């Protein structure tokens, strides 16, 4: 309750939506799987989805499917259908209607304007090239040094370019995240903003996602903090690598169900394969998602080592 009161200076309507999200968070476990539709899911995505689904079902909770389709140039046609088809084929069912971020742009815009009127945003005109150059001179992960923070730059288009908008991040988070881009210079809502906002508005209390997204943690926590909300709990699952040790990618066509090469392959083979790669069942096991769920239910500790932090 105190978190809600602390954010009095947000507009009423937004406060009400955040309050609904908080109430949902308190009702039951609510997890989500949130693929970007940049191609068919690969085995790594499916394995993460499986762990996230198991965690929600073990907790008698809800599991939402959200399609992160804001980055329109990266969306691929047919990907949304193929994501749904593969999840359902594997028995990973979700609760409620699918949430499409592209249908929630007004919500994100209202959050942006609330943050702007609270003086928490500033326009940034650092180009990608400039940032890349700076990045080369840093040995660790690049942290934006706040170059444009005090410059009082224009919010409008100048020389044909919009600025990106950055959130002024409190020191506690900024050591790991720097000031976070919440709207990109191409005008699109940035991934961190939409994701953090959606966890809050959709009442997600635990995010289980791939280890590659652990680097997003501090930026997203910083946005949640800027909205004076209680943090969401994040868990990051180890990645599944290609045979040559490289990271699987949807865009570059990592091994997906349809490319396993065997049209007769059964969902139970894929679940068994994924679950044995996680040491949940012995190699060669063949079982449905529901059978795996009842197996894990007998020993709830089995999932814990996979959930990282
Ligand atoms: N949409 C992101 C992706 O497909 C994942 C977002 C998240 O889980 O936070 O990589």
Boltz pocket constraint, residues with backbone or C-beta under 6 A from the ligand:
constraints:
  - pocket:
      binder: B
      contacts: [[A, 34], [A, 35], [A, 36], [A, 68], [A, 195], [A, 208], [A, 209], [A, 210], [A, 213]]
      max_distance: 6.0
